[in-house]
Amino acid sequence: MSKFIRVSAIIAAAGKSTRMNTGMNKLYMAAAGKPVLAHTIDAFEKTAVVSEIIVVIGKEDEPVFNDCILGCYNFSKISAVVYGGNDRQASVYNGLQAVSDKSDVVCVHDGARPFVTPDIISNTVAVAYEKGAACTGVPVKDTIKKTGRNGIIEETLDRSLLWNIQTPQAFKREILEKAHKAAAGEGFRGTDDSVLVERLGYPVLMVMGSYKNIKITTPEDLIFAEAVFKTYNEAQK
């Protein structure tokens, strides 16, 4: 991968945190003494290949974002902060509008995944730069069964071919822009960016992520996060 590649990172942080049941956006809750979102941004800040970071936030979260993130941490790569849309897809599209037209690759990541590492980010970007599109994930560990709507098992799937999808997901900028515009024009709503690219016929390569790269969704996840960060910090001593 050329050292002159320009990479833009879109961090999707406009979720409502309805499953946290705390009345507060989970991204601003502390894990190891630092907001979850700050951990996430820091990973991209430390990734040499990333040129700029666009953070997509809920309009209602702007005061806490300014106070807890911009006011507390000196993140030099944040080039834009934009408001989210009605769903994740719309939020990422809003972030795309702020991406530099000089960008070669756009990397999209969930703000609620603070355990992403610079190595995972760089590996995903490298594959996307070479092949056009890449998706981070891990092979499933459990046996997966498919049922009908009546709850009766129809098929036991071959788990050697199945992956749990994570982020980051990375794409050549023009591919991701084309995929989002096509989906918007056709009224298609997807659960991640990869499916928007897949439906246009572009191959998306899987890149090994990490089983620790969880998405913090519930209070139990925050307990897990505290334990992981504690282990990591002790290892650095």
C-alpha positions as CSV (number, residue, x, y, z in Angstrom):
1,M,0.0,0.0,0.0
2,S,1.4,3.4,-1.0
3,K,2.4,5.6,1.8
4,F,0.8,8.5,-0.1
5,I,-2.7,7.0,0.2
6,R,-5.3,9.4,1.8
7,V,-7.8,7.7,4.1
8,S,-10.9,9.3,5.6
9,A,-12.6,7.7,8.6
10,I,-16.3,8.2,9.3
11,I,-17.2,7.4,12.9
12,A,-20.9,6.8,13.3
13,A,-21.9,8.1,16.7
14,A,-25.5,9.3,16.3
15,G,-27.3,6.3,17.8
16,K,-30.0,6.7,20.5
17,S,-28.6,4.0,22.9
18,T,-32.2,2.7,23.6
19,R,-30.9,-0.7,24.9
20,M,-28.7,0.9,27.5
21,N,-31.7,2.1,29.5
22,T,-29.7,4.9,31.2
23,G,-31.2,8.0,29.6
24,M,-27.7,8.9,28.4
25,N,-25.9,8.2,25.2
26,K,-23.6,5.2,25.8
27,L,-20.8,6.7,23.8
28,Y,-20.3,9.4,26.5
29,M,-20.3,6.9,29.4
30,A,-17.0,6.2,30.9
31,A,-15.0,3.0,30.4
32,A,-11.6,3.0,32.2
33,G,-12.1,6.7,33.1
34,K,-12.6,7.8,29.5
35,P,-15.7,8.2,27.3
36,V,-16.3,5.2,25.0
37,L,-16.3,7.5,22.0
38,A,-12.9,9.0,23.0
39,H,-11.4,5.5,23.0
40,T,-12.8,4.9,19.5
41,I,-11.5,8.2,18.1
42,D,-8.2,7.7,19.7
43,A,-7.6,4.4,17.8
44,F,-8.1,6.2,14.5
45,E,-6.0,9.2,15.7
46,K,-3.1,6.8,16.3
47,T,-3.5,5.0,12.9
48,A,-0.8,6.6,10.6
49,V,-2.7,5.9,7.4
50,V,-5.8,7.8,8.5
51,S,-5.7,11.4,7.2
52,E,-8.9,12.8,8.6
53,I,-11.8,11.8,10.9
54,I,-15.4,12.8,10.4
55,V,-17.6,12.2,13.5
56,V,-21.3,11.9,13.0
57,I,-23.3,12.8,16.1
58,G,-26.9,13.3,17.1
59,K,-27.8,17.0,17.1
60,E,-29.0,16.7,20.7
61,D,-25.6,15.4,21.7
62,E,-23.6,18.3,20.4
63,P,-23.2,20.0,23.9
64,V,-21.9,16.8,25.5
65,F,-19.7,16.0,22.5
66,N,-18.1,19.5,22.7
67,D,-17.6,19.2,26.4
68,C,-16.5,15.6,26.8
69,I,-14.7,15.0,23.6
70,L,-13.5,18.2,21.9
71,G,-13.0,20.0,25.2
72,C,-11.0,17.2,26.9
73,Y,-8.9,15.6,24.1
74,N,-6.6,17.1,21.6
75,F,-7.7,15.1,18.5
76,S,-5.8,16.7,15.6
77,K,-7.4,14.6,12.8
78,I,-11.0,15.5,13.4
79,S,-11.8,17.6,10.3
80,A,-15.6,17.7,10.6
81,V,-18.4,17.0,13.0
82,V,-21.8,16.5,11.3
83,Y,-25.3,15.6,12.4
84,G,-26.8,12.2,11.9
85,G,-29.9,11.3,9.9
86,N,-33.0,9.2,10.6
87,D,-31.0,5.9,10.6
88,R,-27.4,4.7,10.4
89,Q,-27.4,4.7,6.6
90,A,-28.5,8.3,6.4
91,S,-25.9,9.2,9.1
92,V,-23.0,7.7,7.2
93,Y,-24.2,9.4,4.0
94,N,-24.1,12.7,5.8
95,G,-20.6,11.9,6.9
96,L,-19.7,11.1,3.3
97,Q,-20.6,14.7,2.3
98,A,-17.8,15.9,4.5
99,V,-15.1,13.6,3.2
100,S,-12.2,15.2,1.3
101,D,-12.5,14.9,-2.5
102,K,-8.8,13.9,-2.3
103,S,-9.6,10.8,-0.3
104,D,-8.7,7.5,-1.8
105,V,-10.4,5.2,0.8
106,V,-13.2,5.8,3.2
107,C,-13.3,3.7,6.4
108,V,-16.6,3.5,8.3
109,H,-16.7,2.6,11.9
110,D,-19.2,2.3,14.8
111,G,-18.5,4.8,17.6
112,A,-19.5,2.1,20.0
113,R,-16.6,-0.2,19.1
114,P,-13.8,1.2,21.2
115,F,-11.6,-1.9,21.0
116,V,-10.7,-1.5,17.4
117,T,-6.9,-1.2,16.9
118,P,-4.7,0.6,14.5
119,D,-3.6,-2.8,13.1
120,I,-7.2,-3.8,12.3
121,I,-7.8,-0.4,10.7
122,S,-4.7,-0.5,8.6
123,N,-5.3,-4.1,7.5
124,T,-8.8,-3.3,6.4
125,V,-7.8,-0.2,4.6
126,A,-5.0,-2.0,2.8
127,V,-7.3,-4.6,1.4
128,A,-9.9,-2.0,0.3
129,Y,-7.2,0.0,-1.4
130,E,-6.1,-3.0,-3.4
131,K,-9.4,-4.7,-4.0
132,G,-12.0,-2.0,-3.7
133,A,-14.0,-3.0,-0.6
134,A,-13.2,-4.8,2.7
135,C,-15.3,-5.8,5.7
136,T,-13.9,-6.7,9.2
137,G,-15.3,-9.6,11.1
138,V,-14.7,-12.8,12.9
139,P,-15.7,-16.4,12.2
140,V,-18.7,-17.5,14.1
141,K,-18.0,-20.0,17.0
142,D,-21.5,-21.3,17.5
143,T,-23.6,-23.7,15.4
144,I,-26.1,-21.6,13.4
145,K,-29.5,-22.9,12.4
146,K,-32.0,-21.5,10.0
147,T,-35.7,-21.8,10.9
148,G,-39.0,-21.0,9.2
149,R,-41.4,-18.4,10.5
150,N,-43.0,-21.3,12.5
151,G,-39.8,-21.8,14.5
152,I,-39.1,-25.2,13.0
153,I,-35.4,-25.7,12.0
154,E,-35.0,-25.9,8.2
155,E,-31.2,-26.1,7.9
156,T,-28.0,-26.2,9.9
157,L,-25.6,-23.8,8.2
158,D,-22.0,-24.5,7.5
159,R,-20.3,-22.3,10.1
160,S,-16.9,-22.5,8.4
161,L,-18.4,-20.1,5.9
162,L,-20.1,-17.7,8.4
163,W,-18.7,-14.5,9.9
164,N,-19.9,-12.1,12.6
165,I,-19.6,-8.7,10.9
166,Q,-17.9,-5.9,12.6
167,T,-16.5,-2.5,11.7
168,P,-14.4,-0.9,10.3
169,Q,-15.5,-1.4,6.8
170,A,-13.4,0.3,4.1
171,F,-14.1,1.1,0.5
172,K,-12.6,3.1,-2.4
173,R,-14.3,6.5,-2.0
174,E,-16.1,6.4,-5.4
175,I,-17.5,2.9,-4.7
176,L,-19.0,3.9,-1.4
177,E,-20.4,7.1,-2.8
178,K,-22.0,5.2,-5.7
179,A,-23.5,2.6,-3.4
180,H,-25.0,5.1,-1.1
181,K,-26.5,7.1,-3.9
182,A,-28.0,4.0,-5.6
183,A,-29.5,2.8,-2.3
184,A,-31.0,6.2,-1.6
185,G,-32.4,6.5,-5.1
186,E,-34.0,3.1,-4.9
187,G,-35.3,3.3,-1.4
188,F,-33.1,0.5,-0.1
189,R,-32.2,0.5,3.6
190,G,-29.3,-1.7,4.7
191,T,-27.9,-2.6,8.1
192,D,-24.3,-1.8,7.2
193,D,-22.3,-0.2,4.4
194,S,-21.1,-3.5,3.0
195,V,-24.5,-4.6,1.9
196,L,-25.0,-1.4,-0.1
197,V,-21.8,-2.2,-2.0
198,E,-22.6,-5.9,-2.4
199,R,-25.9,-5.2,-4.0
200,L,-24.1,-3.3,-6.8
201,G,-22.1,-6.4,-7.6
202,Y,-18.8,-5.3,-6.1
203,P,-16.8,-8.1,-4.3
204,V,-16.2,-7.3,-0.6
205,L,-13.4,-9.2,1.0
206,M,-13.4,-10.3,4.6
207,V,-10.6,-9.2,6.9
208,M,-10.0,-10.8,10.3
209,G,-11.0,-8.6,13.1
210,S,-10.9,-9.4,16.8
211,Y,-13.4,-11.1,19.2
212,K,-12.7,-8.3,21.6
213,N,-13.9,-5.7,19.0
214,I,-17.4,-5.8,20.4
215,K,-20.1,-3.2,20.0
216,I,-21.1,-1.7,23.4
217,T,-24.8,-2.0,23.5
218,T,-25.9,-3.0,27.1
219,P,-24.8,-2.2,30.6
220,E,-23.1,-5.6,30.7
221,D,-21.0,-4.6,27.8
222,L,-19.6,-1.7,29.8
223,I,-18.6,-4.1,32.6
224,F,-16.8,-6.2,30.0
225,A,-15.1,-3.1,28.6
226,E,-13.8,-2.1,32.0
227,A,-12.3,-5.5,32.4
228,V,-10.6,-5.5,29.0
229,F,-9.2,-2.0,29.4
230,K,-7.9,-2.9,32.9
231,T,-6.1,-6.0,31.5
232,Y,-4.7,-3.9,28.7
233,N,-3.5,-1.1,31.0
234,E,-1.8,-3.6,33.3
235,A,0.0,-5.2,30.4
236,Q,1.4,-1.8,29.4
237,K,3.0,-1.3,32.8
